[in-house]
Amino acid sequence: MSEPTVSVVIPAYNCAGLLPQAVQSARAQTYRDFELIVVDDGSTDETGQVIEGLAAEWDALRPIRAEHRGLAAARNRAIAEMRGQWVALLDADDLWRPDKLQKCMAFLAANPELSIVYSPMDPVLLDGTPIHGHNKPCHAGRLTERLFHSIFIHDPAAVFHKRVIESCGGFDESLPVGVGHEFWLRVSRKFEFGLIDEPLALRRWHPASLTRSNRARSRGTKARMLERFYFERGGKEMLARRPAMRRLAKVNFGAGKAMLRSGRFREAADHFAKAIRYRPTAALAWPMWLAAKAASLLRRSGADHGE
């Protein structure tokens, strides 16, 4: 067999009920020069059997079984074994429109100076009902500043050349959430982004969606990721300081509120303290920090007294 041009990557973890539709949306593509790699990320449900059954019906699907290490590790495993020159990401709970790959590859052929293209992604419920009011404006070109302040690139809407991975590295396996945001931020330091300004993928919202299942963890991870990008991964040299400090104050304030609501008072106080450090004039952060600090001290006092 000749080498495929595109390698489609689907990480799958405990998604036996949703995965077949995602695979079918890949199989229905009008563009045909691709392989599909599905990585079973150590699922404990029927996902492994579902993958094997789908692979038996379609020889373009390559199944990989791996230990459970998370989304980033599953993607990196697939990319390490891919045969194509281009990578197209698809999540097990999302869908592509039939002309997604065809339009992306035509755009890239017409713009050979670009290594990445993406499109908007329409949010829908599991039954296909559109969700209005959740779309963000998308942009083309150099995007570091914009991506630091908002994540508008959804992974299943993107196609990129393997030189992007070779130049910038793979997905960060230390992150439980925000894997795509961190990756595109890092990539944006070196690459321009092309944009097809029409939705070519569908983002299915459901109760088990990872980034929505634990808001405190998600927001805390996001705050730490943005801090690391700014201070350690080149952001400081590329971003205007004042708006960057406002952004870091905002995400830490949001993380603090989420931690406070979940009863993680010491962590909440730490995030509010960071918000104050990044933006001392953030008036709301001061009383929130005091409340979190007091709650943390009361809890510690109660524990010390055996309550």
C-alpha positions, 0 to 999 in steps of 0.5 A: 500500500502507498503511504497515506497523505493524512493520519487521522488520530482518535484517542478513546477512553471509556466512550463505547457509546459515542465512538462509532459515530465519530469513526463513521464521520471519518469514514464518510469523508469525501477525501479518501487519502487517509488512515485512521488510528484509534488509540484505546487509552486503557478503557475499562468499558467496552471501548476496546471491543468496539474498536476491534469490531470497527477495525474488522469492518474497515481496513483503513482503521489501525487500532492501538491498545495502550495503558491509561495515560490520558489524552495527550499520551494517547495522541502522542502514541498515535502520532509516533506511529502514523504513516501520513505527512499531515495530522488531523485530530478527532475526539471520540465524542465529536464529529466531522462534516463529510467535506472537512478533510477535502476542504482543509487539504484543498486550502493547504494545497492552495497555501503551501506556505502554511503548515496548519489550517483550522475552522470554527466548530459548531457545538451541538447536543448528542441528538444534534440539536445546535447550541447557540451562543457558544461560538467564539470568533476565529482568526488567521495568522500569528495568534499567540496574543489572541490564544493567550487570552482565549482558546478558539481553536478546537482540536478536531477542527485542525489539520497540521503537518508533522513538521509542527510536531518535529519543531514544537514537540508533542502534546504535554502529557502532564496536563489532565485538561487544556491539552490543546490550548497549551499545544496551540499556544506553544505552536503559535510561537513558530507557525502561522495559522490558516482559517477556513471560516465555516464550521467543518466539525461538530463539538458534542456536549454531554455530561461526561465531557472532560473539561466540564466534569471538574471545573475546579481542576480545569480552571486551576490547570488552565491558570498554571498552564498560562503562567508557565507559558508566560514565564517559562515558555517564551510568552514573556518575550512575545506578549504585552505585559499589562494585558498579560498580567490582567489575564493571569489575574483573571484566570487565577481569580476564576480558579480561586472561585471554583476552588472555594465552591468545591471546599478547597480553601487553601488552594482557593486562597493561593489562587486569589493571592496570585490574582492580587499579585498580578493585579493589585488593583483587583478589588474583588480578589482581596475579600475573596482571599480573606474569606478563603484564608479564614475558611482554611484556618477554621478547617485546620483549627477544627482538624487540630481539635479533632472536630 
